[in-house]
């Protein structure tokens, strides 16, 4: 952050922005910037010895990646979500991703199926990956489904809300002691739904999928009210007993 940055002033602005993006991103991932910390443009420009323009552009790109978030009239902050925020996003994921799965299933071709299969195989062989790499691969699988939904507005909506969640979770996992922590070996169940070889509906498949990493991800979702999805945690005998009591 010395002579190398000074030299970068002579390079095209796109290169300078890319360097600033990398520096800020590395600082966030290393813990130099903490979740919830404000990203002051003036201070960052002084720190990296550049003008505010590449800093502003870099923060915009990092916002697209989910690592920073814009709070109206307050500025940019390192991503930080409460448990309630996480579950509200998950509840929205159940609705939107279920629709994306249905549309992707309708648009399925051998080429799409092969691409998804390759991604699942890569995830099932993830033992040597870092949490950051695992997060990126996980997100790539989901983004592939969204892209093949054929609805660019649905894809844009999912990218907007889910990318933030993935970034938040990656930063959370990186603080834990054990390596790796990011689960990846539960995606074949979603692939089976996409290929029409599963008895689970897209909605139920998404709830089961999210429950691998989160507790009660459907908490703020209407499906929890209408379907009584606690059935996922209840044995057949108990379900039968509940049904008998309910009919009395």
Secondary structure, DSSP 8 states (H G I E B T S, - for coil): --HHHHHHTTS-HHHHHHHHHHHHHHHHHHTSS-TT-B--HHHHHHHHTS-HHHHHHHHHHHHHTTSEEEETTTEEEE----HHHHHHHHHHHHHHHHHHHHHHHHT--HHHHHHHHHHHHHHHT-TT--HHHHHHHHHHHHHHHHHTTS-HHHHHHHHHHHHHHHHHHHHHHHTSSSS-----TT-HHHHHHHTT--SS-HHHHHHHHHHTTSSSTTTTSHHHHHT-GGGGGS-HHHHHHHHHHHH-
